[in-house]
Structures are given as structure tokens and as C-alpha cells.
Amino acid sequence: HGSSQTGLNDAKGLQLTIAQTVQYFITTVDGLQLSLKAVDEIHPHLKDLMESVNKVTTLPPDHVAKTKVQHWLVKLNQMKASDELSDDDIRQMTFDLENAYSEFVKFLQSAN
């Protein structure tokens, strides 16, 4: 009877992680749309999103939700905190994250 409780806790933990991941996607994209441009403004949101996406253990390592977030995190890590992303970069990051979010939701729907 103890193992079914562990399974329930794991399921609840995964649901919480998924909810947090959705929230981080939305917060990050909202920030970009509200004119966040500096690396030190965007990086904390993207880092939280990456950590959260990585906690969704059922998501394959090569899933676009992981690869796109990682791509932008690597790019920001190569810049100075005071650097600002160009309008083109902001537009591309917004597009990539919205696409990654959409694919993440599709993955969740297909997993059930």
C-alpha cells in the first residue's frame, strides 16, 4: 500500500512541475512582450523556465521545449548582463518560446 502512495505523490509532483513550467513560459513571453531587453532582466526568467522544463522527466531530452529554451539560455550566457537583445532577437525568442510552449502543451495532451 506504500508504493501506491509514492505513485500518487510522484503524480502530484509532476502536475505541480507542469503547472510551474506553464507559468514560467507565460511569464517569460509576457516579459519579452512588455519590452524586457537586457540580459539581466530576461536571464532569471529563462533560467527558471529551463530548470522547470528539465524537471518534467517524461519530456524527451530532444523535445523542442528543452532545445529552444536551452539555445536562448546559452546565447544569453555568452553576453554581458548589461547587453540588450536586438528587436530581431526579442521577436525570434518570443516566436521560439511560443512555439516551444505550444509543443509542450501538445506533448502533455498526447501523454494522457
LINRAWO-V94094 format. One record per residue. N is the residue number from 1. RES is the residue in one letter. SS is DSSP state (2 for helix, 1 for strand, 0 for the rest). D_LAST is the distance of its C-alpha to the last C-alpha in Angstrom with 2 decimals. Layout:
# LINRAWO-V94094
N/RES/SS/D_LAST, N/RES/SS/D_LAST
This chain:
# LINRAWO-V94094
1/H/0/24.38, 2/G/2/24.38, 3/S/2/21.48, 4/S/2/19.05, 5/Q/2/20.27, 6/T/2/19.64, 7/G/2/16.00, 8/L/2/15.74, 9/N/2/17.66, 10/D/2/15.57, 11/A/2/12.36, 12/K/2/14.64, 13/G/2/16.09, 14/L/2/12.96, 15/Q/2/12.19, 16/L/2/15.87, 17/T/2/15.91, 18/I/2/13.24, 19/A/2/15.34, 20/Q/2/18.45, 21/T/2/17.38, 22/V/2/16.77, 23/Q/2/20.14, 24/Y/2/21.87, 25/F/2/20.86, 26/I/2/22.25, 27/T/2/25.30, 28/T/2/26.20, 29/V/2/26.08, 30/D/2/27.95, 31/G/2/30.53, 32/L/2/31.12, 33/Q/2/31.56, 34/L/0/33.96, 35/S/0/36.17, 36/L/0/35.35, 37/K/0/37.07, 38/A/1/38.50, 39/V/2/36.77, 40/D/2/37.22, 41/E/2/35.52, 42/I/2/32.40, 43/H/2/32.06, 44/P/2/31.00, 45/H/2/28.06, 46/L/2/26.98, 47/K/2/27.50, 48/D/2/25.33, 49/L/2/22.55, 50/M/2/22.97, 51/E/2/23.00, 52/S/2/19.86, 53/V/2/17.94, 54/N/2/19.33, 55/K/2/18.02, 56/V/0/14.35, 57/T/0/14.81, 58/T/0/11.60, 59/L/0/12.94, 60/P/0/15.43, 61/P/0/19.05, 62/D/0/19.90, 63/H/0/17.15, 64/V/2/19.06, 65/A/2/17.98, 66/K/2/19.94, 67/T/2/22.70, 68/K/2/23.74, 69/V/2/23.92, 70/Q/2/25.82, 71/H/2/28.11, 72/W/2/29.21, 73/L/2/29.61, 74/V/2/31.87, 75/K/2/33.81, 76/L/2/34.41, 77/N/2/35.43, 78/Q/0/38.16, 79/M/0/39.62, 80/K/0/41.83, 81/A/0/40.59, 82/S/0/42.95, 83/D/0/41.93, 84/E/1/40.30, 85/L/0/37.82, 86/S/0/39.23, 87/D/2/38.02, 88/D/2/36.66, 89/D/2/34.68, 90/I/2/33.33, 91/R/2/32.33, 92/Q/2/30.69, 93/M/2/28.84, 94/T/2/27.59, 95/F/2/26.46, 96/D/2/24.80, 97/L/2/22.95, 98/E/2/21.82, 99/N/2/20.56, 100/A/2/18.88, 101/Y/2/17.22, 102/S/2/16.05, 103/E/2/14.64, 104/F/2/12.98, 105/V/2/11.24, 106/K/2/10.33, 107/F/2/8.97, 108/L/2/6.76, 109/Q/2/5.67, 110/S/2/5.47, 111/A/2/3.81, 112/N/0/0.00
